[in-house]
Amino acid sequence: MKTYTYTDKKDTRSGFGAGLTELGRNNPNVVALCADLVGSLKMNQFIDENPERFFQIGIAEANMMGIAAGLTIGGKIPFTGTFANFSTGRVYDQIRQSIAYSGKNVKICASHAGLTLGEDGATHQILEDIGLMKMLPGMVVINPCDYNQTKAATIAIADYIGPVYLRFGRPSVPVFTPENQVFEIGKAIQLTEGTDVTIVATGHLVWEALEASKVLEAKDISAEVINIHTIKPLDKTAILKSVAKTGCVVTAEEHNYHGGLGESVARVLALNTPAPQEFVATDDTFGESGTPTQLMKKYGIDSATIVQKVQKVIARK
Amino acid sequence: MSSTELNALVTQVRRDILRMVHKVNSGHPGGSLGCTEFLVALYSKVMNHKTEFDMNGRNEDLFFLSNGHISPVIYSVLARSGYFPVEELNTFRLLDSRLQGHPTTHEGLPGIRIASGSLGQGMSVAIGAAHSKKLNKDQSIVYSLHGDGELQEGQNWEAILYAAAKKVDNLIATIDLNGKQIDGPTDDVLYMGDLKAKFEAFDWSVIEIDAGNDIEAILEGMTAAKEASGKGKPVCVLLKTMMGNGVDFMMHTHAWHGKAPNDEQLAIALGQNPETLGDY
């Protein structure tokens, strides 16, 4: 089995900041907006280099989404930046009407998604945003797994015409995907080859899935890990091809199982080749204060839980 | 276009509005009739706009309708301004039509640049478009229209605060002050006090048009609004209108906010507004 190592840990939000900086240098139409969180979103370098193309909106996310929609008229490509909670639930109707239904080329960039935001607690730990965004017709939903992939995704979405939700996080996590990779929206990446189970993971859970696959290998269980960075549109071909071989699947995400990646995968299987599936996701609950590691353990979204769910799903074959 | 010609167009647009909502027994005639003179003046005299539609609208003035429920009047004015065939007004609110109940870009109707209907979002969009114009070194103006009841939506006040702070002075936002909303007079539903004082307190330039259904008064007020633009402050026009204007039984009441006339009422209303430019 191919093994993955890392030499560096970085936050995915810094990948966003680096991608935005590169876009600022190469694409004059890219503009950025932020609702009083430029430090958290790592937007400072873009702002320093392109002050005329940055709009500080203040703590007014609804206004930010509307202004972003308006900026597209005239050819700008707006990237909005705030926490995932304030990027989605707080402004759902503004996104729905002024961006999604209006077909505007806005990139909604959302940091601090999920439990790994940590100590701030449940008010800020949105676990429903993937569901909210994937339900909007025409919305692309992307949840990259590490710094390099987040940077690549940020750069790639500027070339895609249409609304995109880009979700990333706060903590430092292993950087294991290649530098300067090309990011293809909607194209899954197979990380390991396996025969006993398919693990379909997104975001921070991709590294957890790789960790789990090492533990499983020691137990003579061969896991095929797929990095699903794009939840919508979902790479059905990659999922079906893998499950045809392994006969079962575990999905893993930092999100409520209601509305998450797991449900999207289940639909693909149900419509094509039904197979046993287990879900690594939060169980219809809010989060709480704690460190990211503590929270991932308590809420069952870590490598240990993936190992358990793999054993369970194999037993159901 | 002369005043006589403008008034003839106003009468025809009123007929269009009444016939559109009557045919499908739905839609919002009251606010549409109240803003007819304003939108006719805007598209015929005030705005420098192209009739060949381009979503990006570079080097032309733009208009955003935030109170999307008065779609009949914008559809009629757009059609009569050459954006699409007037015959298409016949499809208002019907299945497969580009003339949805509330305006949308989704069906590709020329002249519409944003969906509206869920209230309170248009001013933010207009600010974004105004920013885009400045980035593109485009001297044109962005116009928007909002209901007075719509100002109860909080997003407007985010936008009002922002536009002044960021000196968005290529924006002229007009408030349709008809004093009415679905549940009754705005003063009864949620009293908003002195809107002129509020906008001025937020550091906007305010132009008042007291006779908001009089073409000459509108043209005079909008000329003043244009003169006030480009001076470091956003411009607000407080346009006092009569909901249901031009149809006697639809005036002085909020009853026709979202109700269509029946056959008999339509005949009376059209009798008060004889055909001028030809019905669609």
HADDOCK unambig.tbl for C-alpha pairs under 7 A between the chains (distance, minus, plus):
assign (segid A and resid 60 and name CA) (segid B and resid 158 and name CA) 6.18 0.50 0.50
assign (segid A and resid 62 and name CA) (segid B and resid 155 and name CA) 6.18 0.50 0.50
assign (segid A and resid 63 and name CA) (segid B and resid 124 and name CA) 5.35 0.50 0.50
assign (segid A and resid 63 and name CA) (segid B and resid 155 and name CA) 6.05 0.50 0.50
assign (segid A and resid 63 and name CA) (segid B and resid 158 and name CA) 6.07 0.50 0.50
assign (segid A and resid 63 and name CA) (segid B and resid 159 and name CA) 5.89 0.50 0.50
assign (segid A and resid 66 and name CA) (segid B and resid 121 and name CA) 6.31 0.50 0.50
assign (segid A and resid 66 and name CA) (segid B and resid 124 and name CA) 4.64 0.50 0.50
assign (segid A and resid 66 and name CA) (segid B and resid 125 and name CA) 4.59 0.50 0.50
assign (segid A and resid 67 and name CA) (segid B and resid 124 and name CA) 4.84 0.50 0.50
assign (segid A and resid 67 and name CA) (segid B and resid 125 and name CA) 4.80 0.50 0.50
assign (segid A and resid 67 and name CA) (segid B and resid 127 and name CA) 5.86 0.50 0.50
assign (segid A and resid 67 and name CA) (segid B and resid 128 and name CA) 3.92 0.50 0.50
assign (segid A and resid 68 and name CA) (segid B and resid 128 and name CA) 5.98 0.50 0.50
assign (segid A and resid 69 and name CA) (segid B and resid 125 and name CA) 5.88 0.50 0.50
assign (segid A and resid 69 and name CA) (segid B and resid 128 and name CA) 6.75 0.50 0.50
assign (segid A and resid 70 and name CA) (segid B and resid 125 and name CA) 4.17 0.50 0.50
assign (segid A and resid 70 and name CA) (segid B and resid 126 and name CA) 5.94 0.50 0.50
assign (segid A and resid 70 and name CA) (segid B and resid 127 and name CA) 6.75 0.50 0.50
assign (segid A and resid 70 and name CA) (segid B and resid 128 and name CA) 3.94 0.50 0.50
assign (segid A and resid 70 and name CA) (segid B and resid 129 and name CA) 4.34 0.50 0.50
assign (segid A and resid 71 and name CA) (segid B and resid 128 and name CA) 4.37 0.50 0.50
assign (segid A and resid 71 and name CA) (segid B and resid 129 and name CA) 4.92 0.50 0.50
assign (segid A and resid 71 and name CA) (segid B and resid 131 and name CA) 6.56 0.50 0.50
assign (segid A and resid 71 and name CA) (segid B and resid 132 and name CA) 5.07 0.50 0.50
assign (segid A and resid 73 and name CA) (segid B and resid 55 and name CA) 6.45 0.50 0.50
assign (segid A and resid 73 and name CA) (segid B and resid 56 and name CA) 4.65 0.50 0.50
assign (segid A and resid 73 and name CA) (segid B and resid 129 and name CA) 5.75 0.50 0.50
assign (segid A and resid 73 and name CA) (segid B and resid 132 and name CA) 6.95 0.50 0.50
assign (segid A and resid 74 and name CA) (segid B and resid 56 and name CA) 4.16 0.50 0.50
assign (segid A and resid 74 and name CA) (segid B and resid 57 and name CA) 6.35 0.50 0.50
assign (segid A and resid 74 and name CA) (segid B and resid 58 and name CA) 6.11 0.50 0.50
assign (segid A and resid 74 and name CA) (segid B and resid 132 and name CA) 5.75 0.50 0.50
assign (segid A and resid 74 and name CA) (segid B and resid 133 and name CA) 6.71 0.50 0.50
assign (segid A and resid 75 and name CA) (segid B and resid 56 and name CA) 6.19 0.50 0.50
assign (segid A and resid 76 and name CA) (segid B and resid 132 and name CA) 6.82 0.50 0.50
assign (segid A and resid 94 and name CA) (segid B and resid 121 and name CA) 6.88 0.50 0.50
assign (segid A and resid 97 and name CA) (segid B and resid 115 and name CA) 6.12 0.50 0.50
assign (segid A and resid 97 and name CA) (segid B and resid 116 and name CA) 6.97 0.50 0.50
assign (segid A and resid 98 and name CA) (segid B and resid 114 and name CA) 6.41 0.50 0.50
assign (segid A and resid 98 and name CA) (segid B and resid 115 and name CA) 6.08 0.50 0.50
assign (segid A and resid 101 and name CA) (segid B and resid 106 and name CA) 6.40 0.50 0.50
assign (segid A and resid 101 and name CA) (segid B and resid 115 and name CA) 6.93 0.50 0.50
assign (segid A and resid 102 and name CA) (segid B and resid 104 and name CA) 6.59 0.50 0.50
assign (segid A and resid 102 and name CA) (segid B and resid 105 and name CA) 5.41 0.50 0.50
assign (segid A and resid 102 and name CA) (segid B and resid 106 and name CA) 5.94 0.50 0.50
assign (segid A and resid 102 and name CA) (segid B and resid 114 and name CA) 5.55 0.50 0.50
assign (segid A and resid 102 and name CA) (segid B and resid 115 and name CA) 5.41 0.50 0.50
assign (segid A and resid 103 and name CA) (segid B and resid 106 and name CA) 6.98 0.50 0.50
